């Protein structure tokens, strides 16, 4: 089972804005809702990748154990 997040979209005069409720910083916009969806997937992926890099840097070279964490049932 994958991680399920909540995308929220709102219509604005320029098109749509969107953000992920559970992932601060993952937000975007698009001229159409489909464009906003595509952009939001990319933004969320970039935020997760950046957070991984920051976590590795914060570990400071000590022993690091990385393992999957499953959420939900």
C-alpha positions as CSV (number, residue, x, y, z in Angstrom):
1,X,0.0,0.0,0.0
2,X,1.3,3.4,-0.9
3,X,1.1,6.6,1.0
4,X,-2.1,8.5,0.4
5,X,-2.0,12.3,0.6
6,X,-4.7,14.9,0.2
7,X,-4.5,17.4,-2.7
8,X,-6.6,20.5,-2.4
9,X,-7.4,22.7,-5.4
10,X,-9.1,26.1,-5.6
11,X,-10.3,27.9,-8.7
12,X,-8.8,31.4,-9.0
13,X,-9.0,34.0,-11.8
14,X,-5.7,32.8,-13.3
15,X,-6.7,29.0,-13.2
16,X,-6.2,26.8,-10.2
17,X,-3.9,26.7,-7.2
18,X,-3.2,23.5,-5.3
19,X,-1.5,22.2,-2.2
20,X,-1.0,19.0,-0.3
21,X,-2.6,19.1,3.2
22,X,-0.1,16.8,4.8
23,X,3.1,18.2,3.1
24,X,4.0,21.8,4.0
25,X,5.6,23.6,1.1
26,X,4.1,21.4,-1.6
27,X,1.9,23.9,-3.5
28,X,1.6,25.0,-7.1
29,X,-0.7,26.5,-9.7
30,X,-1.8,25.8,-13.2
31,X,-4.0,27.3,-16.0
32,X,-6.2,24.1,-15.9
33,X,-6.9,21.7,-13.1
34,X,-5.0,19.0,-14.9
35,X,-1.9,21.2,-15.2
36,X,-2.2,22.0,-11.5
37,X,-2.4,18.3,-10.7
38,X,0.7,17.5,-12.7
39,X,2.6,20.4,-11.2
40,X,1.5,19.4,-7.7
41,X,2.7,15.8,-8.2
42,X,6.1,17.2,-9.3
43,X,6.2,19.7,-6.3
44,X,5.4,16.9,-3.8
45,X,8.1,14.7,-5.3
46,X,10.7,17.5,-5.1
47,X,9.8,18.3,-1.5
48,X,10.2,14.7,-0.4
49,X,13.5,14.4,-2.2
50,X,14.8,17.6,-0.6
51,X,13.6,16.4,2.8
52,X,15.5,13.2,2.3
53,X,18.7,15.1,1.5
54,X,18.3,17.4,4.5
55,X,17.8,14.3,6.8
56,X,21.0,12.7,5.5
57,X,22.9,16.0,6.1
58,X,21.5,16.4,9.6
59,X,22.6,12.8,10.5
60,X,26.2,14.1,10.3
61,X,27.9,11.0,9.0
62,X,27.1,8.7,11.9
63,X,25.4,5.3,11.5
64,X,22.2,5.7,9.5
65,X,19.4,3.2,9.4
66,X,16.8,3.8,6.7
67,X,13.8,1.6,6.4
68,X,10.3,1.7,5.0
69,X,7.6,3.2,7.3
70,X,4.1,2.0,6.4
71,X,1.2,4.2,7.5
72,X,-2.5,3.2,7.8
73,X,-4.0,-0.3,7.8
